[in-house]
Amino acid sequence: MGGGGGGGGGRDGGATLDTVVGQSRVAVTEGRIEQLRLVPADPPACPEAVEAVRAADWVVLGPGSWYSSVLVHLLVPELATALHETDARVCVTLNLAAERGETQGLTATDHLEALHRHAPGLRVDAVLADPSAVEDVDELADAAQAMGARLLMRQVRRGDGTALHDPLRLAAAYRDVFEGVYGDV
């Protein structure tokens, strides 16, 4: 897997793009990652994963290391095809905090924009986020809507102040998503 990164991404008036090779290096790279690619470009997909995506009612993307764990699934051709063709609804779960290196400095909206850059035709039905991890709720709601998704804001963070999901809160939030309960609770 390779990713472009470093130097601010090349859009900041003359900054350069660097190529970062390897999942572990992508995870700790400094700067903004602009694009991922796989080497080889067409690795085989796990047949059970492809079948599970095709048979699912819901597919959940995230939370996790955005570039080195979540988005990379959208680059495996057979799995990407299954994600684009499935009848399942898709929920994107945003992280509670940016990760040092890989997503440092990215907002919640930036995460959705990266998803859209790597899978522009992917239908997303719901975006789940914790209010404490969102800088601008209106901006995130607009980004979700632009992808065809509804934004669900739920407290899913553990109560101890760490950037870790609480399993019971997350399960309750998924229940709301899957049942279409989008109002405030």
C-alpha positions in Angstrom: 0.0 0.0 0.0 1.3 3.4 -0.8 0.1 6.8 0.1 1.0 10.3 -0.9 1.8 12.5 2.1 4.1 15.0 3.6 4.7 18.6 3.0 1.0 19.5 3.4 -0.2 17.8 0.3 0.9 20.0 -2.6 -2.1 22.3 -2.5 -0.6 24.9 -0.2 1.3 27.1 -2.6 4.3 25.0 -3.7 4.4 22.2 -1.0 5.6 18.9 -2.4 4.1 15.5 -2.4 6.1 12.6 -1.1 5.3 8.9 -1.6 5.1 6.8 1.6 5.2 3.1 1.1 3.9 0.5 3.6 0.9 0.3 5.9 3.0 1.0 9.0 4.7 4.0 7.5 1.3 5.4 6.3 0.0 5.1 9.8 2.7 7.4 11.2 3.4 9.7 8.3 3.5 13.4 8.9 1.5 15.8 6.7 -1.7 15.2 4.9 -2.4 12.0 2.9 -3.9 12.8 -0.4 -4.3 9.5 -2.1 -3.9 5.8 -1.3 -3.0 3.0 -3.7 -2.3 -0.7 -3.4 0.7 -2.5 -4.6 -0.2 -4.7 -6.4 -3.2 -2.7 -7.6 -5.5 -5.7 -7.8 -4.9 -7.9 -4.7 -7.4 -10.8 -4.2 -10.3 -10.2 -1.8 -11.2 -12.6 0.9 -14.2 -14.5 -0.6 -16.0 -14.7 2.7 -15.7 -10.9 3.1 -17.1 -10.3 -0.4 -20.0 -12.7 0.3 -20.7 -11.1 3.7 -20.9 -7.6 2.1 -23.2 -8.8 -0.6 -25.5 -10.6 2.0 -25.5 -7.9 4.6 -28.4 -5.7 5.6 -25.9 -3.0 6.8 -22.2 -2.5 6.2 -20.3 -0.5 8.8 -17.1 1.3 7.8 -15.0 2.5 10.7 -14.1 3.3 13.3 -10.4 2.7 12.9 -7.2 3.9 11.4 -8.7 5.9 8.5 -6.1 5.4 5.8 -4.4 2.2 6.9 -7.5 0.2 7.9 -10.8 1.8 6.8 -10.3 3.3 3.3 -8.0 0.5 2.1 -11.0 -1.8 1.9 -12.3 0.4 -0.8 -9.2 -0.2 -3.0 -9.4 -4.0 -3.2 -11.2 -4.2 -6.5 -13.5 -7.2 -5.8 -14.4 -5.9 -2.3 -14.9 -2.4 -3.7 -17.3 -3.8 -6.3 -19.2 -5.6 -3.6 -19.4 -2.5 -1.5 -20.7 -0.5 -4.5 -23.2 -3.1 -5.7 -24.6 -4.5 -2.4 -28.2 -3.8 -1.5 -26.9 -3.3 2.1 -27.2 0.1 3.6 -23.8 1.7 4.6 -23.0 3.4 7.9 -19.7 5.3 8.3 -18.6 5.6 11.9 -16.2 8.4 12.5 -13.3 8.2 15.0 -13.3 10.1 18.3 -10.0 11.8 17.6 -7.5 12.3 14.9 -4.6 9.9 15.1 -1.1 11.2 15.5 0.5 11.1 12.1 -2.1 9.4 9.8 -5.0 11.8 10.4 -3.4 14.5 12.5 -5.1 17.8 11.8 -8.1 16.3 10.0 -11.6 17.3 11.0 -14.5 15.0 11.0 -15.6 16.6 7.7 -12.1 16.0 6.2 -12.5 12.3 7.0 -15.7 12.1 5.0 -14.1 14.0 2.1 -11.2 11.5 2.1 -13.8 8.7 1.9 -15.5 10.4 -1.0 -12.1 11.0 -2.8 -11.3 7.3 -2.5 -14.8 5.9 -3.3 -16.7 8.7 -5.1 -19.5 6.4 -6.2 -20.1 4.7 -2.8 -23.6 5.1 -1.5 -23.5 6.1 2.2 -26.8 6.0 4.1 -25.7 7.1 7.6 -22.8 8.8 9.3 -22.4 8.2 13.0 -20.3 10.7 15.0 -19.8 11.7 18.7 -20.6 15.4 19.3 -17.3 15.8 21.2 -15.3 14.8 18.1 -17.0 17.2 15.7 -15.7 20.7 15.2 -18.6 22.0 13.1 -21.8 19.9 13.2 -23.5 21.9 10.4 -20.5 21.4 8.1 -20.4 17.7 8.8 -24.2 17.4 8.3 -23.7 19.1 4.9 -20.9 16.8 3.9 -23.0 13.8 4.9 -25.9 15.1 3.0 -23.7 15.6 -0.1 -22.9 11.9 0.1 -26.7 11.1 0.4 -26.3 10.2 4.1 -28.0 11.3 7.3 -25.9 12.4 10.2 -26.5 10.7 13.6 -24.9 12.4 16.5 -24.6 10.2 19.6 -22.3 10.1 22.6 -20.4 6.9 22.0 -17.2 7.9 23.8 -16.3 6.2 27.1 -17.0 8.3 30.2 -13.4 8.3 31.3 -12.3 11.0 28.9 -10.2 8.6 26.7 -10.7 8.6 22.9 -12.1 5.1 23.0 -15.6 4.0 22.1 -17.9 2.6 24.8 -19.2 -0.7 23.4 -22.7 -0.4 24.9 -23.1 3.2 23.8 -21.8 2.3 20.3 -24.2 -0.7 20.1 -27.1 1.6 21.1 -26.1 4.1 18.5 -26.0 1.4 15.8 -29.4 0.2 16.9 -30.7 3.8 16.3 -29.0 3.9 12.9 -30.4 0.5 11.9 -33.9 1.4 13.1 -33.9 4.9 11.6 -34.0 6.8 14.9 -32.1 10.0 14.0 -33.5 12.6 16.4 -31.9 13.8 19.5 -31.9 11.5 22.5 
